[in-house]
Structures are given as C-alpha cells and as structure tokens.
Amino acid sequence: EKGGKEEVGALQRAMKHLDMALIMGGGGVSDTALEIVNSFEPRLVELLAAQEESADADEEGWVVSAECPPDAPEIPDATAIVRRRGLDAASFKKEHFKTDTPVVIEDKTEGWGARTKWPDLRYLKRTAGHRTVPVEMGRLEGGRKLPGWSEEAMPLAALVGEHLAPSNRRCRAGQPASEHEVAYLAQHQLFEQLPALRQDIAVPDLTEAGDFEGVVNAWIGTAGTVTPLHIDSYDNLLTQVVGFKYVRLYDHLQTKFLYVKKGSKETQEGIDIGAQGNISPITCESIDLVKHPLAAKAKYKETVLRPGDMLFIPSGHWHYVRSLTPSASVNFWF
C-alpha cells in the first residue's frame, strides 16, 4: 500500500542494505549507493515524519546539558592543557603545530549548526534516525575489549532513543557514568555516509597548517565511553560538539613508561587490542602500579572538553578519552 507500513518497511530495508554498502564499501560502491539513497530518502523521511509519535515530548530527557557534571575530574593548573581564544591560523602553526604543543581553542566552532541543533538528541533522530550506523556496545579498558563487548549495526534512531537518551536521563538524575550501559558510534566517517549533516559543521582553518585530506570522523555515544590510551600518526583537532569529555595526553618521551607492546591475545579479562603497537595497557585514571610501576613516572597533560572546545593533539602524542555525559565529537586528521 502506497504510503502505508509496507512501503515504509520496504524503503527501510533498502536503506539498511545501502548503508551497509556505504559503511563497508569503497569509493565506487559508495558513490553508487549515495546516488540510490538520494533517489528515495526524501520519500522515506516524509513517511516517517507522518508516523512520528508524541513519545519525544519529554524535553528535558532529550536535551544534553551544557553544564559540566559535578563528578568531572578536577584539573590542577600544573597538568592543565593551555586554553586560548582568538588564535588565528598563522599563530597556531607557529606556536603549537610546529612545536607539537597541545592547546584547547575555545572559539573555533561559533556558527556551527551542530552546536545549537545536536544537543537536542531528537534532531539526529529526526534528521537521520532511519539510517544504519556502526555501534560499539560494551566497555574498553586499558587496551582491552572487556567481556561482552561487541559491534552492531543499528538505526541511528535506536542509538539515540535506546541508549543516548536513557544515558542522558541517568546523568540528570546524578547516576555516575561508570554505571551506564555503554554504546558508541566511534571513529566513523558519518558525514561521508550522511552528507545532509555536513552543513552542521565546518572544517577549521587551523587544518591549513598540515596536510588535510578530508578525513573527518564522528564520535557519538553515551556517558562512560572510553578510548584507551593510544597514538596516531596524524595531527588531530578533536572538537567537542555536545556534552563533556575528559582527555589525558602523554608526549612521545613518555612512551618508555607506558608498557607498549605489539601483539594481541584473549584472556578472561578481555581481548587485547594493541596488535599494532599503538595502544598502551595503562588504565589512565586508576593505574595498577603493581602491574605497571613505571607508569608512575609518566608525565601528562589533561583537560575536560566542553561544548565548543577544539583540542589540538599533535601526532606522536598518546591520548586517552572518557565521556562524562552523552557526547558528540568530531575530529579532523591533518
């Protein structure tokens, strides 16, 4: 029946297959899939909007607060990453990019649509809830996938409605992030898959300091997500759009204290994910000094990223990230 459940179901099934092609496929496949998506997505969005229920009416439960949570780590001046405003591209290149000096820039996302739209989780649900995205379920800790960790493909509406919104309500009720069920759309090129969301962000001029090749990743998840201490070969601008994250950085001189080794194995405690030698087993906020006594000597810098903050992570810097609330971040590798 045209306009009925059968049409919606058929379009949703087709969209899921196309999204899987976009997630898994290469350039040629992606181009073809996007063309097909564009041919019928407006119709699917129209039909889903007509079916919209009033379940989204709980305003407070859907909107992520812009106030720092009370359980956020205290950052001493001695370890705090410097914060700056009004930093132009030339000064950034000279004072930070060339010297590998981390910095939090506080005013580079003014004018981004994502800053005003994305804190209301219903926006992502209504705009792209019908699209299938890759989601990590469960926790990572100290370079290990803990028992129960898995990867799933699910509609963005399910990630938002069944995971982010409940996590947000728990945060508002004062429940610690450590007690939340964890779900994370992590390091996904969402804007390639969903071009409609590109207009909500802008590539910062600071990327001109390096060789920006267009790689932009989205990170959208519940409170309690953890990216273990690891190192990348790219310079990075980690940009906080919604919610709060704690970040800790170690420069390359600290590597000798971080127990880095190549190879992976499975134990009762979980599956190691350090096969490439770019992940440390250190549990940054609760270091086991019996297992890793040298880690006590490692010097680090740290910060709590707030909505609108952009953190420069130089290539070669180890970094650890934990979300304190439901969170959405975008990073630019250059």
N, C-alpha and C positions, 0 to 999 in steps of 0.2 A: 504494500500500500504506500503510495507516494506521500511522503511527509509523516508516515507512521513509524512504529517501532521497527518494522522490517527494514525500512530504508536507513534509519539511524544505525541499526545493527550492522547492515552491510557496509555502510560507509566507515564505521568504526573498525571493522575487521580489515578493510582495505588500508585504512590509515595505519593500523598497527604493523601490517606487513611492510608498508613503505617506510615507517620509522625504523624498523629493524634493519632495512636495507641502508638507511642513512647512518645508523649507528655503526653497522658492521662493514659497510661497503667503502669503496674507493671513490676517486674523483668522478669518473664516468658514470658509475652507478648512482652516485649522489645527485649529479646533475639531472639525470633522467627521473629519479624518484621525486626530486623537488618540482619538476615540471608537472608530474602527475598530481602531486599533492596540491599544487596551486590550482589545478583544474576543478577540484571538488571541495576543497577545505571550506570556502565561504558558505557552501550549502550545509555542510555538517555543523559549522558554528551556528548558523541560523536555526537549525533544527534543535540543537542542544540548548540554545538560549530560550527557545519556546518551552522547553521542558524544565527550565530552571525552577527549583523548589525554594521554599522560604527557609530552608534549613541553614542558609548562610546568614541569617539575620542577626546572629549573636555578634554584634560589632566588636566588643572588647576581646572576645576569644580569637578573632581572626587577625587583629592588628598587633604587630610586634612592637613592643615599647621602644622608644628612643632613649630611655633612661637606663643607665648602667646598673646591672643587677647587684644586689647587696653582697653576693658571695664572690664577686670578681676579685682576682688577686690584687693585693696592694703592690704597687710598683715603686721601689725605692729610687731616689734620684741617682744613686750610684750605678744602677743597672738599666735605667730608663733609656730607650731609644729617643734621640732628639726629635722634637716636633717643630715643624716650620709652616709658615703661611707666606703667600706671595712669592714662592720660589719659581723663577722663570726657567725655561729650558736650558739656557746658557749657564746659569748659576748651578743648576742641578748637575749638569755634565761636569763642570769644573770641580765642584765641591763634594760631590757624592759619587757620581758614576765613575769618574777617573780615579778616585781614591778608595773605592769599594767601601764607602761609609753608609750604613743604613740610615734611613730617615723616614719619619712619618710626615706626609704632606696633608694638611687638613682641609685644603680649599680647592682641590682639583676636580671635584665631582659636582660642583654647583652648576645647575642647569640640566643635570641628568634626569630624564623622566623616571628612571628606576628609583631614584631617591624618594620621590613622592608617591609613586604607584606601588612599588613592590612591598613596602611594609604591611599593606593590607593584603594578606595572603590570598584573598578572593580574586585579586587581579590576575595572578598567574593561573589560578584555577579556571577563571572565565576566559582568559585570553588563549591559553594553550593546554587546558586540562585534558583535552581529548587526545593529546599526543603522548606517545610511549617514550619513556626515558630510562636509562640505566641507573639503578639504585643499589648502593651497598647497604645491606642490613647487618647490624651487629657491630661489635667494637674491635678496634685495633689498639694494641698497647705494646710499647717497647719493641716495635718492629715485628709484631706477630699478629696474625689474624686469630682472635680468640674463638674458642668453640662456639658454634652457632652462627659464625659469620658466613654470609652468602651474598651473591649478586642476583638481582632480579630485574626484569624489565616490567615496568608498570606505568599506567597512565599518570601523567603529572597531577591530575586531579586526586588520585589516590595518595600520592606522596604528600600533597598539601593537606587533604582532608583527613586522612587516616593517621598521619604521622606529625607533620609540622604543626597543624592547628592544636591537636592534643598536647604536644610538647609546649606550645605557647601557653595554653591554659595552665599547665603544671607550673611553668615559670611564674606566671602571675599569682599562683597560689603559694609560691615560695618553696616548691619542691626542688631539691638540688639537681643539677644537670646530670650528676652521676647516676641518678635513679631513673632517668628517662630511657625508653626504648629508642635505639639509635637507627636513623635512616639517613642516607647521604647520597645525593647526586654529586659525584666528586670528579673533578678534572674532566668535565665533559664539554665539548665544543658545541654548546647549546645554541649559539647564535648562527652556526652553520646549519643546524637542523631546523631552527625556528627563526627565520630571517625577520619575522614581524617583531621580535624582541630587540633586534639590533638598534632600533631607533631610541631605545630607552637608555643606551649608554653611548659613550664617545671614546675613541682612542686618545689617550692623553698625549700632549705634545712632548712629554718627557721621553717617550719611546724613541724620539729622533736621536737621542744620544747613542743608541746602539743600532742593531740591525733588526728592525721589527718586520716579521714576515707574516703578520696577520693572525698569529695564534692567540686566541682568546678563550679561556676556559671559564665555565661557571661552576660554582660550588654552592649547593643549596641543601640544607639539612636541618635536623633537629638540634636541640641543645645536646651537648655531650659527644658530638663527633670529634674524633682525634685524627690528625695527620701526624704519623710518627716522625721522629727526628730524621731528616733526610737531606740530601744535597742534590741540586740541579746544575746543569751545565749552562743554563740561561740566566741572564739578569731578569728580574721579576718585579712587577708592580702589582702587589696584592691589594685589591681595593674592596673595602667593606661597604656594602650597599644597605643591608638590613641586619640588625642585631649586633652582637658583640663577640669578639674572639680574643683569646689570649695567645700571644705569639712569643716564642723564645728563639734567639739566634746565637749561633756559635760561629766564629770565623774559622778559616781553614787551619789556623795554627793550633786549634783545639782538637783536631782530628785524632791525635795520638792518645787523647784521654777518652775517646768515645767508643772504643771496642768494636770498630767497624771490621767486618769480615765478609768475604764472598761465600755464596752457597746458601741453600735453603733446606730446611728439614721440618718434619712434622713430629710434634711431641704432644703429651697430654695437655700441655699449657697452650697449645695452638700451633699454627703454621708460620714459620719464619718467612719473611718476605724480602730478605736482604740479599737475594742471589746476585745482584749486580754490584754489590759493594757500595751502594749509595744510601743505605739505611742503617741507622745505629739502633742497637737494642736498649739503649738507655731510656728509662721511663722518667722523663724530664722533671716532672713535678713531685715525684716520690722515688728518688734514685735508691736502688738497692746497693748500698756501699759494701755489702759482703760480696756480691757478685761483681760489682764494678767500682772498686775502691778508687781507681784513678779519676773517675768522673767528678770527684770532689774538687779536683784541681782545675777543671774546665771553667773558663770564664765566659760569661754570656751577657747579652743584652736582651731586654724584654719590653713588651708593651701590651696594652689592651686596646684593640682596634675598635673604634666607634663608627657608627654610620657616617659615611663620607670620608673616612680616613683612607689614605693610599700609602702603603708601606713599600719602600724600595728594599728588596732583598738582593744584594749583589750575588752574582754567580760565585759558587765556591763557599757560600755561607750555609751552614747547616740550619735547618729551621723546623720547628715543632709548632703545631697549631691545634688549639682546642676551642670549640664553640661553647660559649657561656649561655647562649639563648638560641632559639631558632635563628637561622642565619642565612644570608645570601651574600656571596662574594664573587668577584670577577677578577681574574688575573691576566696580565699581559706579559708574555715572554718576549724578550728582545735582545 
